């Protein structure tokens, strides 16, 4: 976790991300760790699966093999 702390993996789950244009991205074997307070998405894993991620101003855009998958509008609260 970056600070040499060890935590227990509670369960492996399947996560379905709903994107624009009714597209879905299913992530299998996502690890749920109770002690982690933020969701982690590893860019290298998606990259190995053929995905490309671009961050533009207030958007996160995902493509796979040059095919548009979808985008998410980033909302930042202070």
HTML snippet that shows the backbone in 3Dmol.js (N, CA, C, O; Angstrom):
<script src="https://3Dmol.org/build/3Dmol-min.js"></script>
<div id="view" style="width:600px;height:400px;position:relative"></div>
<script>
const pdb = `
ATOM      1  N   UNK A   1       0.825  -1.194   0.000  1.00  0.00           N
ATOM      2  CA  UNK A   1       0.000   0.000   0.000  1.00  0.00           C
ATOM      3  C   UNK A   1       0.862   1.247   0.000  1.00  0.00           C
ATOM      4  O   UNK A   1       0.341   2.355   0.125  1.00  0.00           O
ATOM      5  N   UNK A   2       2.149   1.094  -0.135  1.00  0.00           N
ATOM      6  CA  UNK A   2       3.014   2.255  -0.200  1.00  0.00           C
ATOM      7  C   UNK A   2       3.639   2.650   1.115  1.00  0.00           C
ATOM      8  O   UNK A   2       4.543   3.486   1.146  1.00  0.00           O
ATOM      9  N   UNK A   3       3.170   2.059   2.216  1.00  0.00           N
ATOM     10  CA  UNK A   3       3.727   2.424   3.518  1.00  0.00           C
ATOM     11  C   UNK A   3       4.096   1.183   4.337  1.00  0.00           C
ATOM     12  O   UNK A   3       4.198   1.256   5.562  1.00  0.00           O
ATOM     13  N   UNK A   4       4.292   0.062   3.673  1.00  0.00           N
ATOM     14  CA  UNK A   4       4.705  -1.209   4.288  1.00  0.00           C
ATOM     15  C   UNK A   4       3.671  -1.813   5.233  1.00  0.00           C
ATOM     16  O   UNK A   4       3.997  -2.734   5.982  1.00  0.00           O
ATOM     17  N   UNK A   5       2.451  -1.327   5.219  1.00  0.00           N
ATOM     18  CA  UNK A   5       1.382  -1.875   6.053  1.00  0.00           C
ATOM     19  C   UNK A   5       0.727  -3.040   5.309  1.00  0.00           C
ATOM     20  O   UNK A   5       0.565  -2.985   4.090  1.00  0.00           O
ATOM     21  N   UNK A   6       0.361  -4.070   6.021  1.00  0.00           N
ATOM     22  CA  UNK A   6      -0.308  -5.227   5.443  1.00  0.00           C
ATOM     23  C   UNK A   6      -1.772  -5.204   5.863  1.00  0.00           C
ATOM     24  O   UNK A   6      -2.085  -4.956   7.027  1.00  0.00           O
ATOM     25  N   UNK A   7      -2.676  -5.466   4.902  1.00  0.00           N
ATOM     26  CA  UNK A   7      -4.111  -5.506   5.197  1.00  0.00           C
ATOM     27  C   UNK A   7      -4.713  -6.768   4.610  1.00  0.00           C
ATOM     28  O   UNK A   7      -4.201  -7.325   3.639  1.00  0.00           O
ATOM     29  N   UNK A   8      -5.792  -7.204   5.202  1.00  0.00           N
ATOM     30  CA  UNK A   8      -6.477  -8.414   4.769  1.00  0.00           C
ATOM     31  C   UNK A   8      -7.401  -8.121   3.589  1.00  0.00           C
ATOM     32  O   UNK A   8      -8.140  -7.136   3.591  1.00  0.00           O
ATOM     33  N   UNK A   9      -7.346  -8.996   2.581  1.00  0.00           N
ATOM     34  CA  UNK A   9      -8.291  -8.920   1.469  1.00  0.00           C
ATOM     35  C   UNK A   9      -9.575  -9.591   1.941  1.00  0.00           C
ATOM     36  O   UNK A   9      -9.575 -10.774   2.283  1.00  0.00           O
ATOM     37  N   UNK A  10     -10.667  -8.833   1.957  1.00  0.00           N
ATOM     38  CA  UNK A  10     -11.936  -9.356   2.466  1.00  0.00           C
ATOM     39  C   UNK A  10     -12.610 -10.288   1.457  1.00  0.00           C
ATOM     40  O   UNK A  10     -13.101 -11.357   1.818  1.00  0.00           O
ATOM     41  N   UNK A  11     -12.626  -9.867   0.184  1.00  0.00           N
ATOM     42  CA  UNK A  11     -13.337 -10.650  -0.830  1.00  0.00           C
ATOM     43  C   UNK A  11     -12.905 -10.167  -2.217  1.00  0.00           C
ATOM     44  O   UNK A  11     -12.454  -9.033  -2.378  1.00  0.00           O
ATOM     45  N   UNK A  12     -13.050 -11.036  -3.204  1.00  0.00           N
ATOM     46  CA  UNK A  12     -12.865 -10.651  -4.606  1.00  0.00           C
ATOM     47  C   UNK A  12     -14.253 -10.469  -5.206  1.00  0.00           C
ATOM     48  O   UNK A  12     -15.128 -11.316  -5.028  1.00  0.00           O
ATOM     49  N   UNK A  13     -14.453  -9.370  -5.911  1.00  0.00           N
ATOM     50  CA  UNK A  13     -15.770  -9.070  -6.469  1.00  0.00           C
ATOM     51  C   UNK A  13     -15.661  -8.722  -7.946  1.00  0.00           C
ATOM     52  O   UNK A  13     -14.566  -8.515  -8.470  1.00  0.00           O
ATOM     53  N   UNK A  14     -16.809  -8.661  -8.609  1.00  0.00           N
ATOM     54  CA  UNK A  14     -16.891  -8.203  -9.989  1.00  0.00           C
ATOM     55  C   UNK A  14     -17.507  -6.808  -9.957  1.00  0.00           C
ATOM     56  O   UNK A  14     -18.540  -6.595  -9.322  1.00  0.00           O
ATOM     57  N   UNK A  15     -16.874  -5.861 -10.642  1.00  0.00           N
ATOM     58  CA  UNK A  15     -17.367  -4.482 -10.696  1.00  0.00           C
ATOM     59  C   UNK A  15     -17.734  -4.157 -12.134  1.00  0.00           C
ATOM     60  O   UNK A  15     -16.946  -4.393 -13.050  1.00  0.00           O
ATOM     61  N   UNK A  16     -18.926  -3.619 -12.331  1.00  0.00           N
ATOM     62  CA  UNK A  16     -19.370  -3.217 -13.668  1.00  0.00           C
ATOM     63  C   UNK A  16     -19.413  -1.696 -13.711  1.00  0.00           C
ATOM     64  O   UNK A  16     -20.153  -1.065 -12.957  1.00  0.00           O
ATOM     65  N   UNK A  17     -18.611  -1.111 -14.605  1.00  0.00           N
ATOM     66  CA  UNK A  17     -18.588   0.338 -14.780  1.00  0.00           C
ATOM     67  C   UNK A  17     -19.503   0.699 -15.941  1.00  0.00           C
ATOM     68  O   UNK A  17     -19.333   0.194 -17.051  1.00  0.00           O
ATOM     69  N   UNK A  18     -20.462   1.563 -15.689  1.00  0.00           N
ATOM     70  CA  UNK A  18     -21.377   2.015 -16.738  1.00  0.00           C
ATOM     71  C   UNK A  18     -20.837   3.299 -17.341  1.00  0.00           C
ATOM     72  O   UNK A  18     -20.643   4.290 -16.638  1.00  0.00           O
ATOM     73  N   UNK A  19     -20.596   3.279 -18.642  1.00  0.00           N
ATOM     74  CA  UNK A  19     -20.024   4.403 -19.363  1.00  0.00           C
ATOM     75  C   UNK A  19     -21.083   5.043 -20.244  1.00  0.00           C
ATOM     76  O   UNK A  19     -22.238   4.618 -20.270  1.00  0.00           O
ATOM     77  N   UNK A  20     -20.664   6.066 -20.958  1.00  0.00           N
ATOM     78  CA  UNK A  20     -21.580   6.731 -21.879  1.00  0.00           C
ATOM     79  C   UNK A  20     -21.979   5.769 -23.001  1.00  0.00           C
ATOM     80  O   UNK A  20     -21.299   4.772 -23.245  1.00  0.00           O
ATOM     81  N   UNK A  21     -23.055   6.070 -23.659  1.00  0.00           N
ATOM     82  CA  UNK A  21     -23.583   5.280 -24.774  1.00  0.00           C
ATOM     83  C   UNK A  21     -23.887   3.838 -24.376  1.00  0.00           C
ATOM     84  O   UNK A  21     -23.752   2.926 -25.192  1.00  0.00           O
ATOM     85  N   UNK A  22     -24.299   3.629 -23.120  1.00  0.00           N
ATOM     86  CA  UNK A  22     -24.732   2.325 -22.609  1.00  0.00           C
ATOM     87  C   UNK A  22     -23.654   1.253 -22.691  1.00  0.00           C
ATOM     88  O   UNK A  22     -23.976   0.067 -22.760  1.00  0.00           O
ATOM     89  N   UNK A  23     -22.408   1.634 -22.685  1.00  0.00           N
ATOM     90  CA  UNK A  23     -21.318   0.667 -22.684  1.00  0.00           C
ATOM     91  C   UNK A  23     -20.961   0.318 -21.252  1.00  0.00           C
ATOM     92  O   UNK A  23     -21.088   1.136 -20.341  1.00  0.00           O
ATOM     93  N   UNK A  24     -20.514  -0.915 -21.075  1.00  0.00           N
ATOM     94  CA  UNK A  24     -20.118  -1.375 -19.759  1.00  0.00           C
ATOM     95  C   UNK A  24     -18.705  -1.933 -19.823  1.00  0.00           C
ATOM     96  O   UNK A  24     -18.293  -2.509 -20.830  1.00  0.00           O
ATOM     97  N   UNK A  25     -17.982  -1.756 -18.746  1.00  0.00           N
ATOM     98  CA  UNK A  25     -16.669  -2.366 -18.586  1.00  0.00           C
ATOM     99  C   UNK A  25     -16.732  -3.185 -17.312  1.00  0.00           C
ATOM    100  O   UNK A  25     -17.001  -2.649 -16.237  1.00  0.00           O
ATOM    101  N   UNK A  26     -16.484  -4.481 -17.426  1.00  0.00           N
ATOM    102  CA  UNK A  26     -16.532  -5.371 -16.277  1.00  0.00           C
ATOM    103  C   UNK A  26     -15.116  -5.651 -15.801  1.00  0.00           C
ATOM    104  O   UNK A  26     -14.263  -6.084 -16.576  1.00  0.00           O
ATOM    105  N   UNK A  27     -14.875  -5.400 -14.528  1.00  0.00           N
ATOM    106  CA  UNK A  27     -13.596  -5.708 -13.896  1.00  0.00           C
ATOM    107  C   UNK A  27     -13.809  -6.915 -13.002  1.00  0.00           C
ATOM    108  O   UNK A  27     -14.600  -6.858 -12.061  1.00  0.00           O
ATOM    109  N   UNK A  28     -13.116  -7.999 -13.286  1.00  0.00           N
ATOM    110  CA  UNK A  28     -13.249  -9.230 -12.509  1.00  0.00           C
ATOM    111  C   UNK A  28     -12.146  -9.327 -11.462  1.00  0.00           C
ATOM    112  O   UNK A  28     -11.062  -8.768 -11.627  1.00  0.00           O
ATOM    113  N   UNK A  29     -12.439 -10.035 -10.399  1.00  0.00           N
ATOM    114  CA  UNK A  29     -11.473 -10.280  -9.326  1.00  0.00           C
ATOM    115  C   UNK A  29     -10.917  -8.996  -8.727  1.00  0.00           C
ATOM    116  O   UNK A  29      -9.721  -8.906  -8.448  1.00  0.00           O
ATOM    117  N   UNK A  30     -11.778  -8.005  -8.528  1.00  0.00           N
ATOM    118  CA  UNK A  30     -11.391  -6.764  -7.864  1.00  0.00           C
ATOM    119  C   UNK A  30     -11.280  -7.065  -6.372  1.00  0.00           C
ATOM    120  O   UNK A  30     -12.182  -7.659  -5.782  1.00  0.00           O
ATOM    121  N   UNK A  31     -10.183  -6.655  -5.776  1.00  0.00           N
ATOM    122  CA  UNK A  31      -9.943  -6.955  -4.371  1.00  0.00           C
ATOM    123  C   UNK A  31     -10.579  -5.889  -3.483  1.00  0.00           C
ATOM    124  O   UNK A  31     -10.347  -4.695  -3.669  1.00  0.00           O
ATOM    125  N   UNK A  32     -11.382  -6.329  -2.518  1.00  0.00           N
ATOM    126  CA  UNK A  32     -11.982  -5.418  -1.555  1.00  0.00           C
ATOM    127  C   UNK A  32     -11.190  -5.513  -0.262  1.00  0.00           C
ATOM    128  O   UNK A  32     -11.142  -6.565   0.375  1.00  0.00           O
ATOM    129  N   UNK A  33     -10.573  -4.408   0.116  1.00  0.00           N
ATOM    130  CA  UNK A  33      -9.775  -4.337   1.342  1.00  0.00           C
ATOM    131  C   UNK A  33     -10.393  -3.266   2.219  1.00  0.00           C
ATOM    132  O   UNK A  33     -10.403  -2.090   1.858  1.00  0.00           O
ATOM    133  N   UNK A  34     -10.904  -3.668   3.360  1.00  0.00           N
ATOM    134  CA  UNK A  34     -11.623  -2.771   4.250  1.00  0.00           C
ATOM    135  C   UNK A  34     -10.784  -1.577   4.685  1.00  0.00           C
ATOM    136  O   UNK A  34     -11.315  -0.477   4.834  1.00  0.00           O
ATOM    137  N   UNK A  35      -9.488  -1.773   4.891  1.00  0.00           N
ATOM    138  CA  UNK A  35      -8.627  -0.700   5.401  1.00  0.00           C
ATOM    139  C   UNK A  35      -8.313   0.401   4.385  1.00  0.00           C
ATOM    140  O   UNK A  35      -7.879   1.486   4.773  1.00  0.00           O
ATOM    141  N   UNK A  36      -8.522   0.141   3.101  1.00  0.00           N
ATOM    142  CA  UNK A  36      -8.228   1.153   2.086  1.00  0.00           C
ATOM    143  C   UNK A  36      -9.441   2.059   1.935  1.00  0.00           C
ATOM    144  O   UNK A  36     -10.552   1.583   1.703  1.00  0.00           O
ATOM    145  N   UNK A  37      -9.231   3.337   2.064  1.00  0.00           N
ATOM    146  CA  UNK A  37     -10.344   4.298   2.031  1.00  0.00           C
ATOM    147  C   UNK A  37     -10.592   4.895   0.649  1.00  0.00           C
ATOM    148  O   UNK A  37     -11.537   5.665   0.478  1.00  0.00           O
ATOM    149  N   UNK A  38      -9.775   4.561  -0.329  1.00  0.00           N
ATOM    150  CA  UNK A  38      -9.960   5.083  -1.682  1.00  0.00           C
ATOM    151  C   UNK A  38      -9.988   3.923  -2.660  1.00  0.00           C
ATOM    152  O   UNK A  38      -9.373   2.882  -2.426  1.00  0.00           O
ATOM    153  N   UNK A  39     -10.710   4.113  -3.761  1.00  0.00           N
ATOM    154  CA  UNK A  39     -10.716   3.107  -4.817  1.00  0.00           C
ATOM    155  C   UNK A  39      -9.441   3.245  -5.627  1.00  0.00           C
ATOM    156  O   UNK A  39      -9.021   4.354  -5.959  1.00  0.00           O
ATOM    157  N   UNK A  40      -8.828   2.117  -5.941  1.00  0.00           N
ATOM    158  CA  UNK A  40      -7.608   2.128  -6.729  1.00  0.00           C
ATOM    159  C   UNK A  40      -7.875   1.453  -8.074  1.00  0.00           C
ATOM    160  O   UNK A  40      -8.501   0.396  -8.135  1.00  0.00           O
ATOM    161  N   UNK A  41      -7.403   2.062  -9.122  1.00  0.00           N
ATOM    162  CA  UNK A  41      -7.529   1.515 -10.464  1.00  0.00           C
ATOM    163  C   UNK A  41      -6.146   1.580 -11.083  1.00  0.00           C
ATOM    164  O   UNK A  41      -5.621   2.668 -11.319  1.00  0.00           O
ATOM    165  N   UNK A  42      -5.563   0.450 -11.344  1.00  0.00           N
ATOM    166  CA  UNK A  42      -4.192   0.429 -11.819  1.00  0.00           C
ATOM    167  C   UNK A  42      -4.132   0.570 -13.336  1.00  0.00           C
ATOM    168  O   UNK A  42      -4.602  -0.284 -14.088  1.00  0.00           O
ATOM    169  N   UNK A  43      -3.542   1.673 -13.747  1.00  0.00           N
ATOM    170  CA  UNK A  43      -3.433   1.986 -15.172  1.00  0.00           C
ATOM    171  C   UNK A  43      -2.696   0.892 -15.934  1.00  0.00           C
ATOM    172  O   UNK A  43      -3.052   0.583 -17.071  1.00  0.00           O
ATOM    173  N   UNK A  44      -1.680   0.306 -15.324  1.00  0.00           N
ATOM    174  CA  UNK A  44      -0.898  -0.714 -16.022  1.00  0.00           C
ATOM    175  C   UNK A  44      -1.732  -1.955 -16.338  1.00  0.00           C
ATOM    176  O   UNK A  44      -1.542  -2.580 -17.382  1.00  0.00           O
ATOM    177  N   UNK A  45      -2.656  -2.314 -15.439  1.00  0.00           N
ATOM    178  CA  UNK A  45      -3.502  -3.484 -15.687  1.00  0.00           C
ATOM    179  C   UNK A  45      -4.424  -3.226 -16.865  1.00  0.00           C
ATOM    180  O   UNK A  45      -4.549  -4.074 -17.749  1.00  0.00           O
ATOM    181  N   UNK A  46      -5.074  -2.061 -16.893  1.00  0.00           N
ATOM    182  CA  UNK A  46      -5.944  -1.734 -18.025  1.00  0.00           C
ATOM    183  C   UNK A  46      -5.140  -1.632 -19.309  1.00  0.00           C
ATOM    184  O   UNK A  46      -5.617  -2.027 -20.373  1.00  0.00           O
ATOM    185  N   UNK A  47      -3.931  -1.108 -19.222  1.00  0.00           N
ATOM    186  CA  UNK A  47      -3.073  -0.985 -20.393  1.00  0.00           C
ATOM    187  C   UNK A  47      -2.743  -2.361 -20.973  1.00  0.00           C
ATOM    188  O   UNK A  47      -2.756  -2.535 -22.192  1.00  0.00           O
ATOM    189  N   UNK A  48      -2.450  -3.327 -20.124  1.00  0.00           N
ATOM    190  CA  UNK A  48      -2.158  -4.687 -20.586  1.00  0.00           C
ATOM    191  C   UNK A  48      -3.354  -5.326 -21.270  1.00  0.00           C
ATOM    192  O   UNK A  48      -3.198  -6.234 -22.086  1.00  0.00           O
ATOM    193  N   UNK A  49      -4.555  -4.850 -20.936  1.00  0.00           N
ATOM    194  CA  UNK A  49      -5.780  -5.371 -21.546  1.00  0.00           C
ATOM    195  C   UNK A  49      -6.135  -4.611 -22.824  1.00  0.00           C
ATOM    196  O   UNK A  49      -7.185  -4.861 -23.417  1.00  0.00           O
ATOM    197  N   UNK A  50      -5.272  -3.687 -23.253  1.00  0.00           N
ATOM    198  CA  UNK A  50      -5.502  -2.967 -24.501  1.00  0.00           C
ATOM    199  C   UNK A  50      -6.196  -1.630 -24.364  1.00  0.00           C
ATOM    200  O   UNK A  50      -6.577  -1.032 -25.371  1.00  0.00           O
ATOM    201  N   UNK A  51      -6.373  -1.140 -23.141  1.00  0.00           N
ATOM    202  CA  UNK A  51      -7.052   0.132 -22.929  1.00  0.00           C
ATOM    203  C   UNK A  51      -6.061   1.288 -22.910  1.00  0.00           C
ATOM    204  O   UNK A  51      -4.911   1.129 -22.500  1.00  0.00           O
ATOM    205  N   UNK A  52      -6.516   2.443 -23.353  1.00  0.00           N
ATOM    206  CA  UNK A  52      -5.757   3.688 -23.278  1.00  0.00           C
ATOM    207  C   UNK A  52      -6.590   4.684 -22.496  1.00  0.00           C
ATOM    208  O   UNK A  52      -7.790   4.825 -22.733  1.00  0.00           O
ATOM    209  N   UNK A  53      -5.950   5.375 -21.563  1.00  0.00           N
ATOM    210  CA  UNK A  53      -6.638   6.354 -20.729  1.00  0.00           C
ATOM    211  C   UNK A  53      -6.074   7.736 -20.968  1.00  0.00           C
ATOM    212  O   UNK A  53      -4.859   7.931 -20.974  1.00  0.00           O
ATOM    213  N   UNK A  54      -6.960   8.694 -21.165  1.00  0.00           N
ATOM    214  CA  UNK A  54      -6.554  10.082 -21.351  1.00  0.00           C
ATOM    215  C   UNK A  54      -7.307  10.957 -20.360  1.00  0.00           C
ATOM    216  O   UNK A  54      -8.518  10.822 -20.184  1.00  0.00           O
ATOM    217  N   UNK A  55      -6.576  11.846 -19.722  1.00  0.00           N
ATOM    218  CA  UNK A  55      -7.178  12.805 -18.805  1.00  0.00           C
ATOM    219  C   UNK A  55      -7.140  14.169 -19.473  1.00  0.00           C
ATOM    220  O   UNK A  55      -6.068  14.674 -19.806  1.00  0.00           O
ATOM    221  N   UNK A  56      -8.317  14.767 -19.670  1.00  0.00           N
ATOM    222  CA  UNK A  56      -8.440  16.061 -20.332  1.00  0.00           C
ATOM    223  C   UNK A  56      -9.251  16.997 -19.447  1.00  0.00           C
ATOM    224  O   UNK A  56     -10.414  16.715 -19.155  1.00  0.00           O
ATOM    225  N   UNK A  57      -8.670  18.078 -19.026  1.00  0.00           N
ATOM    226  CA  UNK A  57      -9.343  19.066 -18.187  1.00  0.00           C
ATOM    227  C   UNK A  57     -10.226  18.413 -17.130  1.00  0.00           C
ATOM    228  O   UNK A  57      -9.739  18.059 -16.056  1.00  0.00           O
ATOM    229  N   UNK A  58     -11.516  18.249 -17.417  1.00  0.00           N
ATOM    230  CA  UNK A  58     -12.439  17.681 -16.436  1.00  0.00           C
ATOM    231  C   UNK A  58     -12.982  16.317 -16.863  1.00  0.00           C
ATOM    232  O   UNK A  58     -14.023  15.893 -16.361  1.00  0.00           O
ATOM    233  N   UNK A  59     -12.294  15.613 -17.788  1.00  0.00           N
ATOM    234  CA  UNK A  59     -12.784  14.341 -18.310  1.00  0.00           C
ATOM    235  C   UNK A  59     -11.722  13.248 -18.217  1.00  0.00           C
ATOM    236  O   UNK A  59     -10.521  13.507 -18.306  1.00  0.00           O
ATOM    237  N   UNK A  60     -12.195  12.040 -18.039  1.00  0.00           N
ATOM    238  CA  UNK A  60     -11.387  10.838 -18.135  1.00  0.00           C
ATOM    239  C   UNK A  60     -11.956  10.058 -19.300  1.00  0.00           C
ATOM    240  O   UNK A  60     -13.117   9.650 -19.261  1.00  0.00           O
ATOM    241  N   UNK A  61     -11.150   9.838 -20.353  1.00  0.00           N
ATOM    242  CA  UNK A  61     -11.618   9.185 -21.571  1.00  0.00           C
ATOM    243  C   UNK A  61     -10.919   7.834 -21.706  1.00  0.00           C
ATOM    244  O   UNK A  61      -9.699   7.740 -21.566  1.00  0.00           O
ATOM    245  N   UNK A  62     -11.697   6.797 -21.977  1.00  0.00           N
ATOM    246  CA  UNK A  62     -11.167   5.451 -22.101  1.00  0.00           C
ATOM    247  C   UNK A  62     -11.417   4.924 -23.507  1.00  0.00           C
ATOM    248  O   UNK A  62     -12.532   5.007 -24.020  1.00  0.00           O
ATOM    249  N   UNK A  63     -10.369   4.380 -24.128  1.00  0.00           N
ATOM    250  CA  UNK A  63     -10.490   3.758 -25.439  1.00  0.00           C
ATOM    251  C   UNK A  63      -9.845   2.380 -25.379  1.00  0.00           C
ATOM    252  O   UNK A  63      -9.011   2.105 -24.517  1.00  0.00           O
ATOM    253  N   UNK A  64     -10.240   1.533 -26.296  1.00  0.00           N
ATOM    254  CA  UNK A  64      -9.616   0.215 -26.409  1.00  0.00           C
ATOM    255  C   UNK A  64      -9.316  -0.050 -27.869  1.00  0.00           C
ATOM    256  O   UNK A  64     -10.214  -0.104 -28.709  1.00  0.00           O
ATOM    257  N   UNK A  65      -8.042  -0.212 -28.151  1.00  0.00           N
ATOM    258  CA  UNK A  65      -7.572  -0.425 -29.527  1.00  0.00           C
ATOM    259  C   UNK A  65      -8.155   0.624 -30.470  1.00  0.00           C
ATOM    260  O   UNK A  65      -8.671   0.309 -31.543  1.00  0.00           O
ATOM    261  N   UNK A  66      -8.059   1.872 -30.039  1.00  0.00           N
ATOM    262  CA  UNK A  66      -8.516   3.054 -30.789  1.00  0.00           C
ATOM    263  C   UNK A  66     -10.034   3.152 -30.949  1.00  0.00           C
ATOM    264  O   UNK A  66     -10.520   3.974 -31.726  1.00  0.00           O
ATOM    265  N   UNK A  67     -10.783   2.327 -30.227  1.00  0.00           N
ATOM    266  CA  UNK A  67     -12.246   2.403 -30.249  1.00  0.00           C
ATOM    267  C   UNK A  67     -12.690   3.080 -28.962  1.00  0.00           C
ATOM    268  O   UNK A  67     -12.290   2.677 -27.869  1.00  0.00           O
ATOM    269  N   UNK A  68     -13.513   4.104 -29.094  1.00  0.00           N
ATOM    270  CA  UNK A  68     -14.017   4.874 -27.960  1.00  0.00           C
ATOM    271  C   UNK A  68     -14.877   3.985 -27.074  1.00  0.00           C
ATOM    272  O   UNK A  68     -15.838   3.382 -27.550  1.00  0.00           O
ATOM    273  N   UNK A  69     -14.542   3.898 -25.789  1.00  0.00           N
ATOM    274  CA  UNK A  69     -15.335   3.130 -24.829  1.00  0.00           C
ATOM    275  C   UNK A  69     -16.284   4.058 -24.087  1.00  0.00           C
ATOM    276  O   UNK A  69     -17.469   3.753 -23.949  1.00  0.00           O
ATOM    277  N   UNK A  70     -15.774   5.186 -23.608  1.00  0.00           N
ATOM    278  CA  UNK A  70     -16.627   6.126 -22.884  1.00  0.00           C
ATOM    279  C   UNK A  70     -15.807   7.148 -22.150  1.00  0.00           C
ATOM    280  O   UNK A  70     -14.577   7.145 -22.195  1.00  0.00           O
ATOM    281  N   UNK A  71     -16.516   8.024 -21.471  1.00  0.00           N
ATOM    282  CA  UNK A  71     -15.840   9.066 -20.695  1.00  0.00           C
ATOM    283  C   UNK A  71     -16.585   9.297 -19.405  1.00  0.00           C
ATOM    284  O   UNK A  71     -17.775   9.010 -19.279  1.00  0.00           O
ATOM    285  N   UNK A  72     -15.859   9.814 -18.468  1.00  0.00           N
ATOM    286  CA  UNK A  72     -16.416  10.181 -17.177  1.00  0.00           C
ATOM    287  C   UNK A  72     -16.065  11.635 -16.922  1.00  0.00           C
ATOM    288  O   UNK A  72     -14.912  12.032 -17.093  1.00  0.00           O
ATOM    289  N   UNK A  73     -17.035  12.431 -16.519  1.00  0.00           N
ATOM    290  CA  UNK A  73     -16.775  13.820 -16.132  1.00  0.00           C
ATOM    291  C   UNK A  73     -16.270  13.814 -14.708  1.00  0.00           C
ATOM    292  O   UNK A  73     -16.927  13.279 -13.815  1.00  0.00           O
ATOM    293  N   UNK A  74     -15.115  14.400 -14.488  1.00  0.00           N
ATOM    294  CA  UNK A  74     -14.517  14.425 -13.169  1.00  0.00           C
ATOM    295  C   UNK A  74     -15.106  15.565 -12.347  1.00  0.00           C
ATOM    296  O   UNK A  74     -15.088  16.719 -12.774  1.00  0.00           O
ATOM    297  N   UNK A  75     -15.618  15.244 -11.185  1.00  0.00           N
ATOM    298  CA  UNK A  75     -16.173  16.234 -10.285  1.00  0.00           C
ATOM    299  C   UNK A  75     -15.245  16.358  -9.095  1.00  0.00           C
ATOM    300  O   UNK A  75     -14.938  15.362  -8.441  1.00  0.00           O
ATOM    301  N   UNK A  76     -14.801  17.551  -8.812  1.00  0.00           N
ATOM    302  CA  UNK A  76     -13.889  17.778  -7.702  1.00  0.00           C
ATOM    303  C   UNK A  76     -14.599  18.636  -6.672  1.00  0.00           C
ATOM    304  O   UNK A  76     -15.082  19.725  -6.980  1.00  0.00           O
ATOM    305  N   UNK A  77     -14.656  18.141  -5.461  1.00  0.00           N
ATOM    306  CA  UNK A  77     -15.289  18.902  -4.381  1.00  0.00           C
ATOM    307  C   UNK A  77     -14.221  19.337  -3.395  1.00  0.00           C
ATOM    308  O   UNK A  77     -13.356  18.543  -3.026  1.00  0.00           O
ATOM    309  N   UNK A  78     -14.270  20.580  -2.969  1.00  0.00           N
ATOM    310  CA  UNK A  78     -13.322  21.101  -1.996  1.00  0.00           C
ATOM    311  C   UNK A  78     -14.017  21.372  -0.681  1.00  0.00           C
ATOM    312  O   UNK A  78     -13.381  21.819   0.274  1.00  0.00           O
TER     313      UNK A  78
END
`;
const viewer = $3Dmol.createViewer("view");
viewer.addModel(pdb, "pdb");
viewer.setStyle({}, {cartoon: {color: "spectrum"}});
viewer.zoomTo();
viewer.render();
</script>
